[in-house]
Structure formats: structure tokens, C-alpha cells
Amino acid sequence: MQKQVIEHGGLPVGIAIPDSGKLRFIAVKFHVIDLDDRRFATVGELRAAISDHLKSSSPIAA
């Protein structure tokens, strides 16, 4: 496993770094900050978590 940039919708949202046999996510965008420091078994699992998180997040009403 190597460190890698994680993108969503063509934009970088964080990085994944190896950590004890898993990938630790470090968020660099506010809209995925709730996933910061979580560990995932695969990049696919991380990307699915990002998609699920963004689908379940409701926009802030003005």
C-alpha cells in the first residue's frame, strides 16, 4: 500500500496513507471532514464511504 490522493467528482478531497494494514483517510475538504482519521480496508471501501456520506449529508439552508 502506498500513500495516494483520493478524489471525488474529479476533485481531491483527501489522502489515504497506510496504517497498520489499513488505509487512514486524511480529509482536506470540509464536506468530508466527518470521515477524517477513519481507517478503511481498501480504496474502494473509502470511496464508497465518501459517496454514502455525501448522499446522506443535507445542504445547509440559508
C-alpha positions as a printed Julia matrix, in Angstrom:
62×3 Matrix{Float64}:
   0.0    0.0     0.0
   1.18   3.48   -0.83
   0.03   6.95    0.06
  -2.42   8.26   -2.53
  -4.67  11.19   -3.31
  -8.38  10.44   -3.09
 -10.67  12.26   -5.49
 -14.44  12.57   -5.65
 -16.12  14.08   -8.68
 -12.71  14.88  -10.16
 -11.61  16.97   -7.17
  -9.1   15.94   -4.48
 -10.87  15.5    -1.13
  -8.11  13.86    0.92
  -5.28  11.39    1.06
  -5.1    7.77    2.15
  -2.0    6.62    3.98
  -1.07   3.08    5.05
  -1.64   2.48    8.75
  -1.44  -0.94   10.42
  -2.57  -2.83    7.32
  -5.41  -0.43    6.54
  -5.72   2.96    4.87
  -6.18   6.0     7.09
  -8.08   8.83    5.44
  -6.94  12.4     5.96
  -9.58  14.84    4.72
  -8.53  18.05    3.0
 -12.03  19.28    2.15
 -14.62  20.33    4.72
 -17.51  18.38    3.19
 -15.74  15.05    4.01
 -14.23  16.09    7.35
 -16.51  13.65    9.22
 -14.51  10.81    7.64
 -11.16  12.24    8.72
  -8.86   9.79   10.52
 -11.11   6.78    9.8
  -9.49   3.59    8.57
 -10.61   1.55    5.57
  -9.59  -1.85    4.23
  -9.45  -0.7     0.59
  -9.58   2.43   -1.54
 -12.89   1.17   -2.93
 -14.32   1.0     0.59
 -13.09   4.54    1.26
 -14.6    5.88   -1.97
 -17.92   4.18   -1.17
 -17.88   5.77    2.3
 -17.29   9.2     0.75
 -20.17   8.71   -1.71
 -22.51   7.47    1.03
 -21.51  10.35    3.3
 -22.13  12.97    0.63
 -25.5   11.41   -0.31
 -26.64  11.46    3.31
 -25.38  14.98    4.02
 -28.08  17.58    3.73
 -27.26  21.03    2.38
 -27.3   23.87    4.86
 -30.32  26.11    4.38
 -29.69  29.82    4.24
